[in-house]
Amino acid sequence: MTEVDFDHQRFAIYVWRSVRAHGDTKTEKSRRTLELPEEVARALRLHHRRQAAQRLKAGKDWQGHGLVFCTRTGAPLDAGNVRRAFRGITRKAGIGETWTPRELRHSFVSIMSDNGVPIETIADLVGHAGTAVTEKVYRHQLRPVITKGAETMNTIFTQHKTA
């Protein structure tokens, strides 16, 4: 069984494996280490304590896979259960039940873009080798692409109206 050490000031997630065939990430660039925000680290510490209680309750039925998120007996979660649980979370949050976990990635890109994070940094964070895929796949969520043209044209039109 893998033990998790929470005696650190900072935490990171290591994106070195994938659910893809053979467990490899799509590209070398996809392999990355990302520091976790403090709020996420706090939530994971709390989750770890809850999971320790689950492990004790499960007793000999506990399957020690060393997973962060698992069933009540430590087994891997299947995709259907993850989607069902996610729908419950979005329903409870009052945003409906049509969201999927994959949309978290798109939301992340939008939030980063809306907060002025450069496209190159966003591409690195989501594991793209360059900005082309980020711009192509997420272009509707990249703030500069959405607003810059309209803002510029509004300025031009306003200047011509007052002239």
PLY file of the C-alpha trace (Angstrom):
ply
format ascii 1.0
element vertex 163
property float x
property float y
property float z
element edge 162
property int vertex1
property int vertex2
end_header
0.00 0.00 0.00
1.25 3.48 -0.84
1.31 5.98 2.00
0.78 9.64 1.27
2.94 12.16 3.10
1.13 15.40 3.92
4.00 17.05 5.82
4.77 19.51 3.03
4.19 23.22 2.58
3.50 22.83 -1.14
1.92 20.04 -3.15
2.08 19.01 -6.78
0.41 16.56 -9.11
2.62 14.53 -11.39
1.02 14.00 -14.80
3.30 11.26 -16.09
0.84 8.48 -16.82
-2.43 8.27 -18.68
-5.51 6.10 -18.98
-4.51 5.59 -22.61
-3.39 2.20 -23.87
0.03 1.31 -22.39
-0.37 4.11 -19.80
1.68 6.72 -21.66
0.73 10.35 -22.07
0.01 11.48 -25.63
3.34 13.29 -26.02
6.52 13.94 -24.05
5.28 17.52 -23.49
2.13 16.11 -21.87
4.29 14.84 -19.01
4.40 17.61 -16.46
4.38 18.43 -12.78
1.81 20.99 -11.65
1.80 22.71 -8.27
-1.59 22.52 -6.57
-3.33 25.60 -5.18
-3.39 25.82 -1.36
-7.19 25.36 -1.26
-6.85 22.10 -3.21
-4.11 20.90 -0.84
-6.42 21.62 2.14
-9.27 19.72 0.49
-6.97 16.76 -0.23
-5.76 16.66 3.38
-9.38 16.51 4.55
-10.17 13.85 1.93
-7.17 11.82 3.09
-8.48 11.84 6.68
-11.94 10.77 5.52
-10.41 8.03 3.40
-8.40 6.77 6.39
-11.69 6.39 8.27
-13.17 4.53 5.27
-10.14 2.25 5.21
-10.63 1.39 8.89
-14.36 0.80 8.37
-13.70 -1.47 5.36
-11.20 -3.50 7.37
-10.06 -6.63 5.53
-12.19 -5.68 2.52
-9.95 -2.64 1.81
-8.06 -2.94 -1.48
-4.80 -1.03 -1.09
-4.26 0.40 -4.56
-2.87 3.70 -3.22
-5.55 5.68 -5.05
-6.54 9.22 -4.10
-10.10 8.70 -5.33
-11.60 5.24 -5.07
-14.62 3.25 -3.98
-15.45 2.77 -0.29
-13.24 -0.31 -0.32
-10.26 1.25 -2.11
-10.99 -0.15 -5.58
-10.61 1.96 -8.73
-13.65 4.00 -9.76
-15.25 3.20 -13.09
-16.09 5.96 -15.56
-19.86 5.59 -15.12
-19.64 6.11 -11.36
-17.42 9.16 -11.83
-19.90 10.71 -14.29
-22.85 9.95 -12.00
-21.12 11.48 -8.98
-20.13 14.51 -11.07
-23.78 15.01 -12.14
-24.74 14.98 -8.47
-22.16 17.66 -7.73
-23.31 19.90 -10.59
-26.95 19.40 -9.62
-26.17 20.36 -6.01
-24.25 23.41 -7.26
-27.38 24.49 -9.15
-25.84 24.39 -12.64
-27.77 21.42 -14.00
-26.82 17.87 -14.86
-25.51 18.15 -18.41
-21.90 18.88 -17.43
-19.16 16.27 -17.83
-15.80 15.98 -16.03
-14.06 16.74 -19.34
-15.58 20.22 -19.25
-13.46 21.01 -16.19
-10.48 21.22 -18.55
-12.31 23.71 -20.77
-13.41 25.71 -17.72
-9.81 25.79 -16.50
-8.65 27.21 -19.84
-11.41 29.86 -19.70
-10.54 30.87 -16.15
-6.85 31.13 -16.93
-7.57 33.16 -20.08
-10.03 35.48 -18.31
-7.36 36.20 -15.73
-4.74 37.23 -18.26
-2.60 34.09 -18.27
-0.59 34.02 -21.54
-1.61 31.39 -24.11
1.87 29.83 -23.88
1.45 29.23 -20.16
-2.07 27.83 -20.63
-0.72 25.44 -23.29
1.99 24.27 -20.86
-0.54 23.78 -18.06
-2.85 21.62 -20.18
0.07 19.66 -21.65
0.10 20.88 -25.23
3.42 20.89 -27.11
2.70 24.40 -28.40
-0.10 26.92 -28.60
-1.64 25.71 -31.89
-3.78 22.94 -30.36
-4.74 25.14 -27.42
-5.85 27.90 -29.78
-7.68 25.50 -32.11
-9.50 23.37 -29.53
-10.17 26.08 -26.95
-10.41 29.19 -29.15
-13.98 29.90 -28.06
-12.72 30.01 -24.47
-9.67 32.19 -24.96
-10.58 35.72 -23.93
-8.23 37.60 -26.25
-9.66 35.76 -29.25
-13.24 36.46 -28.16
-13.03 40.09 -27.15
-10.02 41.77 -28.73
-11.49 42.13 -32.22
-14.81 43.50 -30.97
-13.11 45.88 -28.52
-10.89 47.24 -31.28
-13.78 47.67 -33.72
-15.92 49.37 -31.03
-13.09 51.86 -30.48
-12.76 52.48 -34.22
-16.52 52.89 -34.75
-16.79 55.22 -31.75
-13.94 57.38 -33.08
-15.63 57.65 -36.52
-19.01 58.60 -34.99
-17.49 61.48 -33.04
-15.42 62.74 -35.97
0 1
1 2
2 3
3 4
4 5
5 6
6 7
7 8
8 9
9 10
10 11
11 12
12 13
13 14
14 15
15 16
16 17
17 18
18 19
19 20
20 21
21 22
22 23
23 24
24 25
25 26
26 27
27 28
28 29
29 30
30 31
31 32
32 33
33 34
34 35
35 36
36 37
37 38
38 39
39 40
40 41
41 42
42 43
43 44
44 45
45 46
46 47
47 48
48 49
49 50
50 51
51 52
52 53
53 54
54 55
55 56
56 57
57 58
58 59
59 60
60 61
61 62
62 63
63 64
64 65
65 66
66 67
67 68
68 69
69 70
70 71
71 72
72 73
73 74
74 75
75 76
76 77
77 78
78 79
79 80
80 81
81 82
82 83
83 84
84 85
85 86
86 87
87 88
88 89
89 90
90 91
91 92
92 93
93 94
94 95
95 96
96 97
97 98
98 99
99 100
100 101
101 102
102 103
103 104
104 105
105 106
106 107
107 108
108 109
109 110
110 111
111 112
112 113
113 114
114 115
115 116
116 117
117 118
118 119
119 120
120 121
121 122
122 123
123 124
124 125
125 126
126 127
127 128
128 129
129 130
130 131
131 132
132 133
133 134
134 135
135 136
136 137
137 138
138 139
139 140
140 141
141 142
142 143
143 144
144 145
145 146
146 147
147 148
148 149
149 150
150 151
151 152
152 153
153 154
154 155
155 156
156 157
157 158
158 159
159 160
160 161
161 162
